[in-house]
Amino acid sequence: MRQSKTFIPTLRETPSDADLKSHQLLLRAGYIRQNTSGVYSYLPLAKKMLTKIESIIREEMDAIGGSEVLMPSLQQAELWQETGRWYTYGPELMRLNDRHGREFALGPTHEEVITSLLRDEIKSYKKLPLTLYQIQTKFRDEKRPRFGLLRGREFIMKDAYSFHDTKESLDATYEDMKQAYTNIFTRLGLNFRAVIADSGAIGGKDTHEFMVLSEVGEDTIAYSDSSDFAANIEMAEVNVAYPEPEGEELTVEKVDTPDVKTIEDVAAFLDVRPEDCIKTLVFIVDDEPVVVLSRGDHEINDIKVKHALDASIVEMATPEQVKDATGTEIGSLGPVKLPTGLKVIADHAVRNMRNAVTGANEDGRHYRNVNPERDFSVDSYEDLRFIKEGDPSPDGNGTIRFAKGIEVGHIFKLGTTYSEPMEGNFLDNNGRQQPYIMGCYGIGVSRLMSAMAEQFNDDDGLKWPKDLAPADIHLIPVNMKDDDQRELAEEMYGLLSSYRYNVLFDDRPERPGVKFADADLIGLPIRLTVGKKAAEGIVEVKFRATGETAEWKKEELTDKLRSFFG
């Protein structure tokens, strides 16, 4: 393609509202433009890259028996009401009404639509399992769209859905999909890990995220330094083999702690360690208050609280809600002599505490020498805290380390989360009606391009892998007014195109410095410069990945390029 005939609006200056390197470079190199907050246009170079990414995804989906479909973005409210998500999904669901007042949503995902489609068509176990996928624009009204394509309100996604008659069948497809995702991200050249994750608003139980390791990632990954264990920090289990408490149980003592509210302040005031204190929090769990206890140096994970109580909604109680539930102000709250009937759960570490410090449920007073079960009771002990760097790995191998990651894929075992409320049923081999057992599997396609840009760049611009770049070769005549340069460049453009190389021919009447700066920004694997040795049939070659340069004669050009591209 001739650069003068395509649309690549490069920028010299870095946009002030672009924080991440990937966002800055995709804007500066003319790949994307923002239309409004969280909404982008994909310009010609970006569209070519997206096509290549989508092609790899399709190949791997088809290889495991997936069939591509295309479902509507506009989804009627009635389907979401069948599952209850119309009421629970939250403000991220973009809702609208047609001229007749009927309610619709712009699809952020398609579980309801695909289930409604199959329940009308698939009635027998003989037609299962079945995996369908699509690549389509999705919509989510993010509260704070940011980081360019990494968190937008309109984005491109590959979503797949599988339907099964047995859990064993779902397990097999889940593993196939996990391997397919591994293949996809490996082919894209990404440094990634598959991690145990939370299903969030999608539902279901077993789930893995695929994280591209990056310092700018919004998610924290907990991984073992000696095994393949990896999990999103929200879901990382804690090794609960705490040491048995030592020493005798002492007599409870109430002490004054004026103007002391936080664990750190209490520990300093009473000259104890934070891990010798019991932290007492109140959560509102499905509209009911629940007291949650942890060791003072640990942080409660509300997602683990949600799973432990099999709850739908878990939120930290407000100061007013804490006072209503316990009769006590925040800062002096403790588990001793709480109101009767108030549910209390505790992290496993609390069970092994001895002579702990805790709030006395009186403003400005605390207890010393409090012991679990002797001085207060707990309804159940659970894994409720965030794992910490340096903790032993849950699998017993090695120590936990942290890394940042960008989520680019997510796979779920949904079970019957959608099929049961939507009456998506089939007849099993005994003639009995059963709900479909489902899985769903997503890849953020546009997000992938941004994650790749975070990984493949330097100070001068993007550095795309040769199999994924929007074009193979950047052909640059230094001076289009020079007859020798123009003629050799045109000859090479025709020759390379005939060999099916995708060539970006910079035929613009721009200064050499502008052309070279744009070439570095755009990041194609090879730059061929036709300059002062054009009359001798010699061009300069620059390899974008390494910065190495060489001179090639036009007669050897095709052989050397064949060797490079393989």
LOGUTOR-725448 format. One line per field, with one value per residue (C-alpha): residue number from 1; x, y, z negated; residue in one letter. Coordinates in pm, 1 decimal, always signed. Example, Ala and Ser with C-alpha at 12.3 -4.5 7.8 and 13.67 -1.06 7.14 Angstrom:
<recs>
num: 1	2
X: +1230.0	+1367.0
Y: -450.0	-106.0
Z: -780.0	-714.0
residu: A	S
</recs>
This chain:
<recs>
num: 1	2	3	4	5	6	7	8	9	10	11	12	13	14	15	16	17	18	19	20	21	22	23	24	25	26	27	28	29	30	31	32	33	34	35	36	37	38	39	40	41	42	43	44	45	46	47	48	49	50	51	52	53	54	55	56	57	58	59	60	61	62	63	64	65	66	67	68	69	70	71	72	73	74	75	76	77	78	79	80	81	82	83	84	85	86	87	88	89	90	91	92	93	94	95	96	97	98	99	100	101	102	103	104	105	106	107	108	109	110	111	112	113	114	115	116	117	118	119	120	121	122	123	124	125	126	127	128	129	130	131	132	133	134	135	136	137	138	139	140	141	142	143	144	145	146	147	148	149	150	151	152	153	154	155	156	157	158	159	160	161	162	163	164	165	166	167	168	169	170	171	172	173	174	175	176	177	178	179	180	181	182	183	184	185	186	187	188	189	190	191	192	193	194	195	196	197	198	199	200	201	202	203	204	205	206	207	208	209	210	211	212	213	214	215	216	217	218	219	220	221	222	223	224	225	226	227	228	229	230	231	232	233	234	235	236	237	238	239	240	241	242	243	244	245	246	247	248	249	250	251	252	253	254	255	256	257	258	259	260	261	262	263	264	265	266	267	268	269	270	271	272	273	274	275	276	277	278	279	280	281	282	283	284	285	286	287	288	289	290	291	292	293	294	295	296	297	298	299	300	301	302	303	304	305	306	307	308	309	310	311	312	313	314	315	316	317	318	319	320	321	322	323	324	325	326	327	328	329	330	331	332	333	334	335	336	337	338	339	340	341	342	343	344	345	346	347	348	349	350	351	352	353	354	355	356	357	358	359	360	361	362	363	364	365	366	367	368	369	370	371	372	373	374	375	376	377	378	379	380	381	382	383	384	385	386	387	388	389	390	391	392	393	394	395	396	397	398	399	400	401	402	403	404	405	406	407	408	409	410	411	412	413	414	415	416	417	418	419	420	421	422	423	424	425	426	427	428	429	430	431	432	433	434	435	436	437	438	439	440	441	442	443	444	445	446	447	448	449	450	451	452	453	454	455	456	457	458	459	460	461	462	463	464	465	466	467	468	469	470	471	472	473	474	475	476	477	478	479	480	481	482	483	484	485	486	487	488	489	490	491	492	493	494	495	496	497	498	499	500	501	502	503	504	505	506	507	508	509	510	511	512	513	514	515	516	517	518	519	520	521	522	523	524	525	526	527	528	529	530	531	532	533	534	535	536	537	538	539	540	541	542	543	544	545	546	547	548	549	550	551	552	553	554	555	556	557	558	559	560	561	562	563	564	565	566
X: +0.0	+119.6	+151.8	+25.5	-299.2	-372.0	-457.6	-170.2	-188.0	+131.3	+199.7	+527.8	+417.5	+285.4	-82.9	-114.0	-404.7	-226.5	-58.1	+53.8	+332.6	+102.4	-167.1	+86.7	+247.1	-75.5	-193.8	+138.5	+191.5	-153.3	-313.9	-608.6	-798.1	-1031.4	-1388.7	-1505.2	-1396.7	-1337.3	-1439.4	-1184.5	-1162.9	-924.0	-732.7	-590.2	-276.3	-470.6	-735.6	-468.6	-321.6	-662.6	-730.7	-408.6	-489.0	-842.2	-707.7	-488.5	-783.9	-1008.1	-748.1	-713.6	-1089.8	-1162.8	-889.3	-1078.5	-1412.6	-1553.6	-1796.1	-1813.2	-2142.4	-2240.4	-2506.3	-2679.2	-2525.1	-2875.0	-3024.5	-3379.0	-3416.3	-3644.4	-3352.5	-3145.5	-3448.2	-3478.9	-3137.0	-3175.5	-2870.8	-3083.6	-3110.7	-2768.5	-2520.6	-2496.6	-2440.8	-2186.5	-2479.4	-2568.5	-2948.6	-3176.7	-3535.6	-3672.6	-3949.5	-4210.6	-4058.8	-3921.2	-3602.4	-3276.1	-2908.1	-2595.2	-2431.3	-2130.0	-2141.2	-2376.0	-2461.9	-2834.4	-2851.5	-2664.9	-2868.7	-3195.7	-3072.2	-2982.1	-3279.0	-3500.1	-3277.3	-3085.5	-3325.4	-3121.3	-2794.3	-2705.2	-2633.1	-2398.0	-2128.6	-2137.6	-1900.9	-1990.3	-1783.4	-1793.8	-1569.1	-1776.1	-1793.9	-1898.7	-2016.9	-1960.6	-2022.2	-1697.8	-1700.3	-1345.2	-1236.5	-857.8	-533.4	-651.4	-770.1	-706.2	-1024.2	-1279.8	-1654.5	-1662.2	-1419.5	-1368.0	-1396.8	-1389.6	-1647.8	-1716.9	-1981.4	-1988.7	-2288.0	-2263.8	-2465.6	-2210.8	-1959.4	-1689.6	-1763.7	-1736.7	-1407.5	-1263.9	-1365.8	-1237.6	-893.7	-905.7	-991.2	-716.4	-466.0	-607.1	-565.0	-210.5	-144.9	-295.2	-93.9	+222.3	+177.6	+134.0	+473.7	+336.7	+489.8	+184.0	+57.1	-271.7	-391.7	-677.4	-939.2	-1280.2	-1580.4	-1723.8	-2051.3	-2034.5	-2101.9	-1991.6	-1715.3	-1395.1	-1222.8	-878.3	-750.6	-468.5	-241.4	+26.6	+302.9	+351.4	+445.9	+145.8	-103.2	-402.7	-410.6	-167.7	-63.1	+53.0	+284.4	+519.0	+890.7	+930.5	+623.3	+363.1	+110.2	-31.4	-350.2	-504.3	-437.0	-814.7	-838.8	-504.8	-563.5	-357.3	-159.0	-342.4	-81.2	-27.6	+194.0	+17.6	-8.8	+247.3	+219.7	-67.9	-392.0	-380.8	-667.4	-855.7	-770.9	-959.8	-734.3	-790.0	-683.7	-786.5	-803.1	-654.4	-846.6	-630.5	-450.6	-116.8	-202.7	-333.1	-20.2	+207.0	+10.2	+8.0	+360.0	+252.8	+288.8	+2.0	-10.6	-98.4	-417.0	-753.8	-904.6	-1285.7	-1480.5	-1848.2	-1970.3	-2321.3	-2374.7	-2695.0	-2847.6	-2742.9	-2454.8	-2172.6	-1870.1	-1542.5	-1224.3	-863.1	-516.8	-409.7	-137.5	-372.0	-619.5	-966.3	-1052.9	-1421.3	-1430.5	-1328.2	-1597.1	-1847.9	-1746.1	-1728.4	-2086.7	-2211.9	-2338.0	-2442.0	-2342.8	-2079.3	-2002.2	-1814.9	-2061.2	-2085.3	-2012.8	-2387.3	-2449.9	-2171.2	-2328.4	-2676.3	-2548.7	-2310.3	-2392.4	-2026.5	-1829.4	-1560.5	-1220.7	-1318.2	-1505.7	-1415.9	-1561.5	-1619.0	-1983.5	-2128.7	-2509.5	-2677.6	-2761.5	-2488.7	-2299.7	-1922.7	-1670.0	-1292.4	-983.8	-797.1	-509.6	-737.8	-792.1	-423.0	-391.2	-304.5	-360.1	-458.8	-556.1	-901.1	-1156.9	-1371.3	-1685.5	-1648.9	-1516.9	-1148.4	-1106.6	-949.7	-901.4	-569.4	-528.1	-833.9	-841.6	-1066.6	-1343.6	-1268.8	-1367.9	-1569.8	-1722.8	-1689.7	-1950.2	-1687.4	-1320.5	-1246.6	-969.6	-1064.8	-746.0	-533.2	-219.1	+103.3	+435.3	+664.1	+382.7	+436.2	+281.0	-61.4	+62.7	+343.3	+618.2	+814.5	+731.1	+477.2	+599.5	+393.2	+382.6	+157.0	-52.7	-288.9	-587.3	-630.2	-838.1	-1078.7	-1236.4	-1523.5	-1709.3	-2060.9	-2238.6	-2615.0	-2595.8	-2779.5	-2950.6	-3157.0	-3325.0	-3369.1	-3500.8	-3235.5	-3300.1	-3227.5	-3334.2	-3061.4	-3004.9	-3275.7	-3532.0	-3519.5	-3500.2	-3171.2	-3032.2	-2735.2	-2400.4	-2216.9	-1878.0	-1784.2	-1450.9	-1343.9	-1047.2	-1014.8	-907.0	-857.4	-703.3	-455.3	-320.2	-257.2	-95.2	+130.8	+221.8	+325.6	+561.5	+692.8	+834.8	+1138.4	+1198.4	+1149.4	+820.6	+662.2	+855.2	+607.4	+696.4	+731.7	+431.3	+196.7	+299.2	+39.5	+284.8	+609.6	+832.2	+853.7	+997.1	+1134.3	+1284.3	+1475.4	+1388.3	+1100.2	+1223.2	+1543.7	+1486.8	+1718.2	+1562.2	+1204.6	+1256.4	+1435.0	+1170.9	+888.6	+1069.5	+1114.3	+755.1	+628.6	+876.7	+809.9	+435.3	+454.9	+625.5	+322.8	+503.8	+283.7	+477.2	+411.4	+563.1	+638.2	+594.4	+515.1	+704.9	+833.9	+1179.9	+1391.6	+1388.4	+1008.0	+992.6	+1245.4	+1078.5	+740.6	+892.7	+1029.1	+694.2	+496.3	+734.2	+739.7	+1001.1	+1217.6	+1287.4	+1432.8	+1580.1	+1644.8	+1904.4	+2230.1	+2332.1	+2011.5	+2197.3	+2409.6	+2100.5	+2188.2	+1947.0	+1999.5	+1822.3	+1731.4	+1593.9	+1348.5	+1380.6	+1756.3	+1841.4	+2103.8	+2164.5	+2308.6	+2335.5	+2175.4	+2191.3	+1856.0	+1946.7	+1984.2	+1687.3	+1425.7	+1656.2	+1759.7	+1400.0	+1292.3	+1561.4	+1444.8	+1072.7	+1118.0
Y: +0.0	+349.2	+562.6	+867.1	+679.7	+541.2	+695.3	+687.3	+1015.1	+1005.3	+1249.7	+1404.8	+1488.1	+1247.7	+1312.1	+1454.5	+1227.7	+901.5	+746.8	+403.9	+348.1	+133.4	+400.7	+670.8	+471.3	+346.4	+708.9	+853.6	+582.9	+640.9	+309.6	+442.4	+762.1	+834.3	+928.2	+976.9	+848.0	+472.2	+455.5	+429.7	+412.0	+150.0	+300.3	+98.1	-30.3	-135.6	-306.0	-510.4	-620.0	-706.1	-917.9	-1114.6	-1161.7	-1273.9	-1517.6	-1688.2	-1705.9	-1857.6	-2118.7	-2233.9	-2224.6	-2425.1	-2675.2	-2776.3	-2804.7	-2455.3	-2313.0	-1939.2	-1751.2	-1385.4	-1285.4	-948.1	-675.7	-546.5	-778.4	-764.0	-708.0	-1010.6	-1251.1	-1080.0	-1074.1	-1453.0	-1496.1	-1198.3	-1022.5	-729.5	-633.5	-743.0	-667.3	-304.7	+28.6	-118.0	-262.5	-10.1	+2.1	+169.5	+178.1	+151.9	+379.1	+150.1	+174.1	-181.8	-226.5	-346.6	-369.3	-337.3	-672.9	-684.7	-1064.7	-1320.1	-1597.9	-1519.5	-1483.3	-1805.7	-2002.0	-1873.7	-1966.6	-2324.4	-2401.1	-2366.4	-2586.1	-2847.1	-3092.4	-3414.8	-3524.5	-3670.1	-3318.6	-3240.3	-3131.6	-2815.0	-2514.5	-2186.4	-1869.9	-1521.1	-1215.7	-906.4	-559.8	-550.6	-264.3	-192.3	+145.7	+160.0	+412.9	+520.2	+423.1	+446.5	+313.7	+330.6	-6.0	-180.5	-50.0	+87.7	+116.0	-35.9	-314.0	-619.4	-959.0	-1325.0	-1506.4	-1878.1	-2095.3	-2471.8	-2693.7	-3041.6	-3330.5	-3426.2	-3253.3	-3480.4	-3345.1	-2987.2	-3070.3	-3203.8	-2895.5	-2667.3	-2828.3	-2807.0	-2439.7	-2379.7	-2532.9	-2336.7	-2012.4	-2113.8	-2171.5	-1835.0	-1627.9	-1824.3	-1758.1	-1389.7	-1394.6	-1284.6	-1345.3	-1473.0	-1707.0	-1887.2	-1807.4	-1919.7	-1644.1	-1522.7	-1551.6	-1212.0	-1111.5	-1403.0	-1666.4	-2026.5	-2184.1	-2304.9	-2031.8	-1924.5	-1589.9	-1550.3	-1268.1	-1094.2	-1007.3	-631.5	-368.1	-160.5	-440.5	-364.2	-716.3	-872.1	-1232.3	-1450.1	-1724.7	-1982.8	-1939.2	-2318.8	-2456.8	-2368.6	-2243.8	-1903.4	-1723.6	-1381.3	-1238.1	-1220.7	-1599.5	-1728.4	-1982.0	-1949.8	-2235.3	-2266.2	-2474.3	-2211.5	-2300.5	-2407.2	-2128.9	-2133.5	-2036.2	-2046.5	-1854.4	-1541.3	-1358.2	-1107.3	-747.9	-436.2	-134.8	+225.8	+317.9	+681.7	+809.9	+482.2	+343.7	+149.0	-181.7	-6.3	+255.0	-5.1	-219.1	+80.8	+206.9	-132.7	-228.1	-543.7	-664.1	-613.5	-993.7	-1016.1	-814.6	-936.3	-718.7	-708.2	-593.0	-592.2	-676.1	-656.0	-995.1	-1019.4	-746.1	-913.2	-797.9	-1048.9	-1001.0	-1107.6	-1158.1	-1169.9	-1135.6	-771.3	-798.8	-966.1	-806.5	-951.9	-1049.3	-971.6	-1214.6	-1497.8	-1382.8	-1399.4	-1753.5	-1873.3	-1761.4	-1853.0	-1495.5	-1279.9	-935.7	-853.0	-494.2	-331.3	-196.2	+179.4	+327.8	+364.0	-0.1	-112.5	+84.4	-55.8	-415.5	-413.8	-107.0	-7.6	+253.6	+151.3	+151.8	-26.6	-319.3	-670.8	-1024.2	-1047.0	-1017.3	-929.0	-913.9	-1254.2	-1387.0	-1194.0	-1430.9	-1440.9	-1597.7	-1587.5	-1646.2	-1966.5	-1767.1	-1642.2	-1997.4	-2023.2	-1685.5	-1676.5	-1385.8	-1144.1	-777.6	-683.1	-405.5	-408.8	-275.3	+41.9	+363.2	+406.3	+66.3	-265.9	-613.1	-786.8	-1166.1	-1261.5	-1622.8	-1776.6	-2008.2	-1926.6	-1560.8	-1554.2	-1805.9	-1832.7	-1984.9	-2105.4	-2069.1	-2003.3	-1891.7	-1523.5	-1323.8	-1204.6	-1407.6	-1217.8	-1214.5	-1450.4	-1684.5	-2054.5	-2159.6	-2329.4	-2631.2	-2684.4	-2599.6	-2281.1	-1930.6	-1682.0	-1394.3	-1115.0	-983.7	-744.0	-866.4	-752.3	-983.3	-1084.9	-1403.3	-1569.2	-1915.3	-2033.9	-2349.0	-2209.0	-2534.0	-2469.1	-2104.4	-1989.3	-2300.0	-2363.9	-2022.6	-2000.0	-2357.6	-2452.9	-2827.3	-3141.7	-3505.2	-3731.5	-4094.1	-4201.9	-3965.9	-3726.7	-3350.0	-3201.8	-2846.6	-2786.4	-2788.4	-2485.7	-2322.0	-1977.9	-1847.9	-1490.5	-1314.1	-934.7	-893.4	-515.4	-537.6	-791.6	-536.1	-295.7	-568.7	-653.2	-286.8	-279.8	-569.1	-484.2	-130.4	+83.5	+457.5	+521.9	+336.5	-1.7	-319.1	-575.3	-943.2	-1026.7	-1260.6	-1006.8	-667.7	-484.1	-500.1	-683.9	-415.7	-37.5	+83.1	+437.4	+634.4	+921.5	+1164.6	+1092.8	+1372.8	+1181.7	+971.9	+686.6	+655.3	+681.6	+424.9	+171.7	+213.3	+158.7	-146.0	-295.2	-221.1	-413.8	-699.4	-745.6	-722.0	-993.7	-1213.8	-1150.7	-936.4	-671.5	-351.9	-5.3	+225.7	+571.4	+770.0	+1093.2	+1414.1	+1438.3	+1504.4	+1191.3	+1258.1	+1257.6	+932.8	+756.5	+875.9	+754.9	+420.1	+368.1	+465.9	+228.0	-56.5	-283.8	-564.5	-442.0	-97.2	-75.4	+266.5	+367.4	+643.9	+764.8	+420.3	+373.5	+412.0	+110.6	-95.3	-100.5	-37.0	+1.1	-251.4	-189.7	-462.6	-296.2	-559.4	-525.0	-193.5	-368.6	-234.3	-377.2	-301.6	-538.3	-545.6	-560.5	-893.5	-1060.8	-890.8	-1166.0	-1444.9	-1252.3	-1158.3	-1520.2	-1621.1	-1357.6	-1426.7	-1802.8
Z: +0.0	+79.9	-227.9	-40.5	+31.5	-314.1	-650.0	-900.5	-1098.3	-1305.7	-1588.4	-1695.1	-2049.4	-2311.2	-2390.4	-2741.4	-2838.0	-2744.5	-3049.0	-2929.5	-2676.7	-2460.0	-2451.1	-2365.8	-2085.6	-1927.8	-1911.4	-1792.4	-1530.4	-1380.7	-1476.9	-1678.4	-1752.3	-2041.6	-1953.7	-2311.6	-2650.5	-2621.9	-2253.3	-1970.9	-1593.7	-1458.9	-1166.1	-871.6	-1046.7	-1355.1	-1143.3	-966.6	-1300.3	-1441.8	-1134.0	-1195.3	-1564.0	-1478.4	-1219.3	-1480.9	-1719.6	-1451.8	-1362.2	-1723.2	-1789.1	-1475.9	-1567.7	-1884.0	-1706.6	-1753.9	-1497.4	-1433.0	-1458.1	-1488.4	-1739.1	-1784.9	-1998.5	-2075.3	-2337.6	-2475.1	-2847.2	-2887.4	-2837.8	-3107.6	-3334.9	-3303.4	-3467.1	-3703.0	-3564.9	-3442.5	-3808.8	-3939.7	-3659.1	-3765.5	-3590.4	-3347.4	-3149.1	-2877.1	-2865.9	-2614.0	-2492.9	-2142.0	-2006.2	-2159.0	-2506.4	-2504.3	-2704.0	-2551.3	-2641.8	-2431.9	-2493.9	-2724.1	-2688.2	-2531.3	-2778.9	-2769.3	-2392.5	-2315.7	-2570.4	-2423.0	-2076.8	-2164.7	-2387.6	-2081.6	-1863.0	-2066.6	-2235.7	-2255.2	-2414.0	-2073.8	-1946.0	-2234.1	-2299.5	-2089.4	-2094.2	-1923.6	-1914.1	-1769.7	-1732.7	-1794.1	-1948.6	-2313.3	-2533.2	-2903.3	-3063.9	-3258.6	-3541.5	-3459.1	-3107.2	-3099.9	-2959.6	-2599.6	-2470.5	-2802.8	-2966.9	-2724.1	-2692.9	-2344.6	-2257.6	-2037.6	-2201.1	-2109.0	-2316.7	-2296.0	-2463.1	-2500.7	-2580.7	-2732.9	-2868.6	-3137.8	-3362.2	-3220.3	-2873.1	-3000.8	-3174.2	-2848.6	-2647.8	-2923.8	-2900.1	-2519.0	-2545.4	-2800.7	-2560.0	-2265.1	-2460.4	-2548.6	-2178.3	-2081.5	-2327.1	-2251.2	-1877.3	-1957.5	-2129.1	-2465.5	-2807.9	-2993.0	-3263.9	-3321.3	-3673.1	-3898.3	-3898.1	-4017.5	-3786.1	-3882.3	-3715.8	-3469.1	-3736.1	-3761.5	-3970.8	-3804.3	-3606.9	-3482.4	-3361.2	-3111.7	-3218.5	-3014.7	-3260.0	-3261.7	-3516.7	-3403.7	-3465.9	-3686.8	-3834.1	-4079.4	-4021.3	-4307.8	-4184.5	-4330.4	-4273.7	-4259.0	-4079.5	-3818.5	-4075.4	-3976.9	-4077.5	-4070.2	-4415.8	-4467.2	-4438.2	-4563.7	-4839.5	-5155.1	-5305.7	-5639.7	-5824.5	-6095.2	-6394.0	-6711.3	-6974.8	-7254.2	-7620.4	-7863.9	-7819.6	-8036.5	-8205.9	-7992.2	-8081.6	-7967.5	-7900.0	-7803.2	-7449.0	-7403.1	-7043.9	-6914.7	-6616.7	-6367.9	-6417.7	-6371.5	-6633.5	-6879.7	-6836.1	-6889.7	-7190.9	-7364.7	-7249.2	-7065.3	-6707.3	-6457.7	-6418.8	-6790.5	-6729.9	-6598.0	-6326.7	-6340.6	-6035.7	-5943.8	-5594.2	-5455.5	-5293.6	-5085.7	-5307.8	-5636.8	-5862.3	-5915.5	-6142.8	-5982.5	-6186.2	-6074.8	-6220.4	-6243.7	-5980.5	-5729.0	-5487.1	-5438.8	-5080.2	-5016.1	-4722.0	-4953.0	-5197.1	-4913.0	-4819.6	-5180.6	-5241.6	-4892.3	-4863.9	-4570.2	-4703.0	-4966.9	-5065.6	-5353.0	-5609.3	-5655.4	-6001.1	-6050.7	-5958.6	-6196.0	-6482.4	-6405.5	-6394.6	-6690.5	-6898.9	-6871.9	-6679.5	-6430.2	-6600.6	-6920.5	-6765.8	-6879.4	-6884.0	-7262.3	-7375.8	-7039.0	-7007.5	-7002.7	-6657.1	-6473.8	-6241.9	-6299.0	-6062.0	-6097.6	-5889.3	-5976.2	-6128.0	-6408.0	-6536.8	-6632.5	-6805.9	-7176.4	-7416.8	-7145.4	-7158.1	-7032.6	-7063.1	-7379.0	-7204.5	-7409.9	-7264.3	-7354.7	-7519.4	-7416.8	-7561.9	-7617.4	-7639.1	-7432.7	-7313.5	-7045.3	-7168.6	-7534.2	-7509.2	-7188.6	-6949.5	-6573.4	-6342.7	-6095.6	-6011.0	-5643.0	-5409.5	-5404.6	-5364.9	-5076.2	-5027.8	-5102.4	-4924.1	-5112.5	-5221.4	-5148.2	-4818.0	-4857.2	-4661.6	-4913.1	-4664.7	-4708.9	-4821.9	-4688.9	-4473.3	-4315.1	-3957.8	-3769.3	-3478.9	-3203.5	-3166.0	-2801.5	-2834.6	-3075.3	-3072.3	-3294.1	-3386.0	-3409.6	-3490.3	-3487.9	-3599.9	-3286.0	-3154.7	-3469.3	-3502.5	-3124.2	-3095.8	-2844.5	-2856.8	-2656.0	-2680.2	-2818.5	-2716.2	-2961.3	-2813.6	-3111.7	-3078.2	-3198.5	-3185.5	-2957.6	-3136.1	-2999.3	-2968.3	-2837.5	-2714.9	-2631.5	-2474.2	-2460.9	-2098.9	-2097.4	-2446.0	-2305.8	-2060.3	-2347.6	-2560.1	-2266.5	-2224.1	-2591.7	-2526.8	-2179.0	-2186.5	-2253.6	-2300.0	-1927.0	-1874.4	-1820.2	-1732.2	-1600.2	-1553.0	-1186.2	-1179.1	-1334.4	-1199.3	-987.0	-696.0	-631.7	-487.1	-506.8	-173.6	-194.6	+96.2	-62.6	+218.7	+453.8	+684.9	+752.5	+1066.5	+964.8	+620.6	+743.6	+1023.4	+800.1	+528.6	+778.2	+919.5	+572.6	+474.4	+776.3	+725.3	+353.0	+400.1	+665.0	+405.3	+183.9	-69.5	-224.2	-160.4	-300.9	-35.6	-177.1	+143.2	-42.0	+43.1	-314.4	-456.0	-525.5	-900.7	-906.8	-710.6	-933.9	-1255.2	-1127.1	-1028.8	-1379.1	-1530.0	-1306.5	-1385.6	-1078.6	-1094.4	-805.5	-663.9	-313.7	-239.4	+119.5	+101.1	+249.5	+382.1	+579.5	+911.0	+808.8	+721.1	+349.5	+62.8	-310.3	-532.1	-895.0	-1122.0	-1361.3	-1635.4	-1677.9	-1510.4	-1295.2	-944.4	-625.0	-254.1	-1.6	+374.3	+544.7	+704.8	+363.5	+204.0	+245.9	+124.7	-185.9	-265.8	-222.1	-470.6	-720.5	-702.2	-680.8
residu: M	R	Q	S	K	T	F	I	P	T	L	R	E	T	P	S	D	A	D	L	K	S	H	Q	L	L	L	R	A	G	Y	I	R	Q	N	T	S	G	V	Y	S	Y	L	P	L	A	K	K	M	L	T	K	I	E	S	I	I	R	E	E	M	D	A	I	G	G	S	E	V	L	M	P	S	L	Q	Q	A	E	L	W	Q	E	T	G	R	W	Y	T	Y	G	P	E	L	M	R	L	N	D	R	H	G	R	E	F	A	L	G	P	T	H	E	E	V	I	T	S	L	L	R	D	E	I	K	S	Y	K	K	L	P	L	T	L	Y	Q	I	Q	T	K	F	R	D	E	K	R	P	R	F	G	L	L	R	G	R	E	F	I	M	K	D	A	Y	S	F	H	D	T	K	E	S	L	D	A	T	Y	E	D	M	K	Q	A	Y	T	N	I	F	T	R	L	G	L	N	F	R	A	V	I	A	D	S	G	A	I	G	G	K	D	T	H	E	F	M	V	L	S	E	V	G	E	D	T	I	A	Y	S	D	S	S	D	F	A	A	N	I	E	M	A	E	V	N	V	A	Y	P	E	P	E	G	E	E	L	T	V	E	K	V	D	T	P	D	V	K	T	I	E	D	V	A	A	F	L	D	V	R	P	E	D	C	I	K	T	L	V	F	I	V	D	D	E	P	V	V	V	L	S	R	G	D	H	E	I	N	D	I	K	V	K	H	A	L	D	A	S	I	V	E	M	A	T	P	E	Q	V	K	D	A	T	G	T	E	I	G	S	L	G	P	V	K	L	P	T	G	L	K	V	I	A	D	H	A	V	R	N	M	R	N	A	V	T	G	A	N	E	D	G	R	H	Y	R	N	V	N	P	E	R	D	F	S	V	D	S	Y	E	D	L	R	F	I	K	E	G	D	P	S	P	D	G	N	G	T	I	R	F	A	K	G	I	E	V	G	H	I	F	K	L	G	T	T	Y	S	E	P	M	E	G	N	F	L	D	N	N	G	R	Q	Q	P	Y	I	M	G	C	Y	G	I	G	V	S	R	L	M	S	A	M	A	E	Q	F	N	D	D	D	G	L	K	W	P	K	D	L	A	P	A	D	I	H	L	I	P	V	N	M	K	D	D	D	Q	R	E	L	A	E	E	M	Y	G	L	L	S	S	Y	R	Y	N	V	L	F	D	D	R	P	E	R	P	G	V	K	F	A	D	A	D	L	I	G	L	P	I	R	L	T	V	G	K	K	A	A	E	G	I	V	E	V	K	F	R	A	T	G	E	T	A	E	W	K	K	E	E	L	T	D	K	L	R	S	F	F	G
</recs>
